[in-house]
Amino acid sequence: MDTIRVIIVEDHPLIRQAVLDQLQAEPDVIVVLELDHGGRLLPALRGADVDVVLLDLGMDRGVFDPVTTVQRLKSQRPSVRVIVMSSASHGAKALGVLQAGVEGYILKSDLNTLDLAGVIRRVRSGGRYYSPEIEELLAVALETGEEGPVLDREELDLIRLAAQGHTNRQIGHLLGYSEKTVRNRLTPVYRKLGAANRVEAIRKAEALGLFG
């Protein structure tokens, strides 16, 4: 029986423990590392012997771009398989990681009834697994060509910090920009989201699942 080495990336301790509890009973699945933030994944992968990454799509603290992370992971370690775990079943971020090449996408609402180890084995052996809602998202995207608003990493950082309640001056301090630069760079973000102002942009970004 081949051993499957897994990294869990999940910032909620209870969910991370629930996933760990499921996998500890499996003789062929070994959790080699647990991370509480996606920003730690790529550095942790350097030199790590791992087959599958279970990746939470959104983090409550700090800035994390899952699409860029998956793209870089696939470029640096193409043999590593990625299974996303998320509450979001729609939006640009969900489509983004699917287009970046993740082999699995599980809704967290399915974790209690899903054979997670079975999904890991399937993905490790070259298969794929998507929750039914994600299959539907893919079907609609293929049919309509709809990809949602495409925000780059900087734009995602800006709107996430705005959603966390930071002022333009505070965002500028965090990202190394002037207050005026932040204001100017948020304007195209609002336009891409089809929003007239900050409040509307944050609401639309949340509806699109850009925050996880």
C-alpha positions as CSV (number, residue, x, y, z in Angstrom):
1,M,0.0,0.0,0.0
2,D,1.5,3.3,-1.1
3,T,1.7,6.1,1.4
4,I,0.1,9.4,0.5
5,R,1.7,12.4,2.2
6,V,-0.7,15.3,2.8
7,I,-0.4,19.0,3.9
8,I,-3.4,20.6,5.4
9,V,-3.7,24.4,5.0
10,E,-6.7,25.7,7.0
11,D,-6.9,28.7,9.3
12,H,-9.9,27.5,11.4
13,P,-8.6,25.2,14.2
14,L,-11.8,23.2,14.5
15,I,-12.0,22.5,10.8
16,R,-8.3,21.7,10.6
17,Q,-8.7,19.2,13.5
18,A,-11.8,17.7,12.0
19,V,-9.9,17.0,8.7
20,L,-7.0,15.7,10.7
21,D,-9.3,13.3,12.7
22,Q,-10.7,11.9,9.5
23,L,-7.3,11.2,8.0
24,Q,-5.6,9.8,11.1
25,A,-7.7,6.7,10.8
26,E,-6.4,5.9,7.3
27,P,-3.3,3.7,7.2
28,D,-2.1,4.9,3.9
29,V,-2.6,8.7,4.5
30,I,-0.1,10.6,6.5
31,V,-0.5,14.3,7.4
32,V,3.1,15.6,7.2
33,L,2.3,19.2,8.0
34,E,-0.5,21.5,9.2
35,L,-0.5,25.2,8.2
36,D,-2.8,27.8,9.6
37,H,-2.3,30.3,6.7
38,G,-2.0,29.9,2.9
39,G,0.9,32.4,2.8
40,R,3.1,29.8,4.5
41,L,2.4,27.0,1.9
42,L,5.0,27.8,-0.8
43,P,7.9,28.2,1.6
44,A,6.9,25.1,3.4
45,L,6.9,23.1,0.2
46,R,10.6,23.7,-0.5
47,G,12.2,20.4,0.0
48,A,9.0,18.8,1.5
49,D,8.1,15.3,0.5
50,V,4.3,15.7,-0.2
51,D,1.8,14.3,-2.6
52,V,-1.4,16.2,-1.9
53,V,-2.3,19.6,-0.5
54,L,-5.6,20.3,1.1
55,L,-6.0,24.1,0.7
56,D,-8.5,26.4,2.3
57,L,-9.6,29.0,-0.2
58,G,-10.0,32.0,2.2
59,M,-8.1,33.2,5.2
60,D,-9.5,35.4,7.9
61,R,-6.2,37.1,8.7
62,G,-3.5,38.5,6.5
63,V,-3.5,38.7,2.7
64,F,-3.6,35.5,0.7
65,D,-4.1,35.0,-3.0
66,P,-5.1,31.3,-3.6
67,V,-5.1,31.6,-7.4
68,T,-1.5,32.9,-7.6
69,T,-0.5,30.4,-4.9
70,V,-1.9,27.5,-6.9
71,Q,-0.3,28.8,-10.1
72,R,3.1,29.0,-8.5
73,L,2.7,25.6,-6.8
74,K,1.9,24.0,-10.1
75,S,4.9,25.7,-11.8
76,Q,7.3,24.7,-9.0
77,R,5.9,21.3,-8.0
78,P,3.8,20.0,-10.9
79,S,3.5,16.5,-9.3
80,V,1.8,17.8,-6.2
81,R,-2.0,17.5,-6.4
82,V,-4.2,20.2,-4.9
83,I,-7.7,19.8,-3.4
84,V,-9.4,23.0,-2.4
85,M,-11.7,23.1,0.6
86,S,-14.0,26.1,0.7
87,S,-17.4,27.5,1.6
88,A,-17.6,29.3,-1.7
89,S,-19.2,27.5,-4.6
90,H,-19.1,30.4,-7.0
91,G,-17.2,33.5,-7.9
92,A,-14.0,34.6,-9.6
93,K,-11.8,33.0,-7.0
94,A,-13.4,29.6,-7.3
95,L,-13.1,29.7,-11.1
96,G,-9.6,31.0,-10.8
97,V,-8.2,28.1,-8.9
98,L,-10.1,25.7,-11.1
99,Q,-8.5,27.3,-14.1
100,A,-5.1,27.2,-12.3
101,G,-5.4,23.4,-12.3
102,V,-6.6,22.1,-9.0
103,E,-7.5,18.5,-9.1
104,G,-10.2,18.7,-6.5
105,Y,-12.7,21.2,-5.0
106,I,-14.7,20.2,-1.9
107,L,-17.3,22.3,-0.3
108,K,-16.8,22.4,3.5
109,S,-20.5,21.7,4.0
110,D,-19.7,18.2,2.5
111,L,-16.9,17.3,4.8
112,N,-19.0,15.6,7.4
113,T,-20.4,13.1,4.9
114,L,-17.7,12.9,2.3
115,D,-15.1,10.1,2.2
116,L,-12.2,12.5,2.2
117,A,-9.5,9.8,2.2
118,G,-11.2,8.3,-0.9
119,V,-11.1,11.7,-2.6
120,I,-7.4,12.0,-1.8
121,R,-6.7,8.5,-3.2
122,R,-8.6,9.3,-6.3
123,V,-6.8,12.6,-6.9
124,R,-3.4,11.1,-6.1
125,S,-3.9,8.4,-8.6
126,G,-4.6,10.9,-11.4
127,G,-8.3,11.4,-11.0
128,R,-10.3,14.5,-10.1
129,Y,-13.2,15.2,-7.7
130,Y,-15.5,18.3,-7.6
131,S,-18.5,18.8,-5.3
132,P,-21.7,18.8,-7.4
133,E,-22.1,22.6,-7.1
134,I,-18.6,23.0,-8.4
135,E,-19.3,20.7,-11.4
136,E,-22.3,23.0,-12.1
137,L,-20.1,26.1,-11.9
138,L,-17.7,24.5,-14.4
139,A,-20.5,23.6,-16.7
140,V,-22.0,27.1,-16.7
141,A,-18.6,28.7,-17.2
142,L,-17.8,26.4,-20.2
143,E,-21.3,27.1,-21.6
144,T,-21.3,30.9,-21.2
145,G,-17.6,31.7,-21.2
146,E,-18.3,33.6,-18.0
147,E,-15.3,34.0,-15.8
148,G,-16.3,36.8,-13.5
149,P,-14.3,39.9,-13.0
150,V,-10.6,39.2,-13.2
151,L,-8.7,41.0,-10.4
152,D,-4.9,40.8,-10.1
153,R,-3.1,40.1,-6.9
154,E,-2.7,43.8,-6.0
155,E,-6.4,44.5,-6.7
156,L,-7.5,41.6,-4.5
157,D,-5.2,42.9,-1.7
158,L,-6.8,46.3,-2.0
159,I,-10.4,45.2,-1.9
160,R,-9.8,42.7,0.9
161,L,-8.2,45.3,3.1
162,A,-11.0,47.7,2.3
163,A,-13.5,45.0,3.3
164,Q,-11.6,44.6,6.6
165,G,-12.5,48.2,7.4
166,H,-9.1,49.9,6.7
167,T,-9.1,53.4,5.4
168,N,-7.2,54.4,2.2
169,R,-4.5,55.8,4.4
170,Q,-4.2,52.6,6.5
171,I,-4.2,50.5,3.3
172,G,-1.4,52.7,1.9
173,H,0.6,52.2,5.1
174,L,0.2,48.4,4.9
175,L,1.1,48.1,1.2
176,G,3.6,50.9,1.0
177,Y,1.5,53.3,-1.1
178,S,0.4,56.9,-0.6
179,E,-3.3,57.5,0.2
180,K,-3.8,59.1,-3.2
181,T,-2.3,56.0,-4.9
182,V,-4.6,53.7,-3.0
183,R,-7.6,55.8,-4.1
184,N,-6.5,55.8,-7.7
185,R,-5.9,52.0,-7.7
186,L,-9.2,51.2,-6.1
187,T,-11.1,53.0,-8.9
188,P,-10.5,50.3,-11.6
189,V,-11.4,47.7,-9.0
190,Y,-14.8,49.3,-8.5
191,R,-15.2,49.4,-12.3
192,K,-14.3,45.7,-12.7
193,L,-16.8,44.8,-10.1
194,G,-19.5,47.0,-11.6
195,A,-19.8,49.0,-8.4
196,A,-20.3,52.7,-7.9
197,N,-18.5,53.0,-4.5
198,R,-16.6,51.1,-1.9
199,V,-19.5,49.7,0.0
200,E,-21.1,48.3,-3.2
201,A,-17.7,46.9,-4.4
202,I,-17.2,45.1,-1.1
203,R,-20.7,43.6,-1.2
204,K,-20.2,42.4,-4.8
205,A,-16.8,41.0,-4.0
206,E,-18.3,39.0,-1.1
207,A,-21.1,37.7,-3.3
208,L,-18.6,36.6,-5.9
209,G,-16.6,34.7,-3.2
210,L,-13.5,36.7,-3.6
211,F,-12.9,36.5,0.2
212,G,-13.1,32.7,0.5
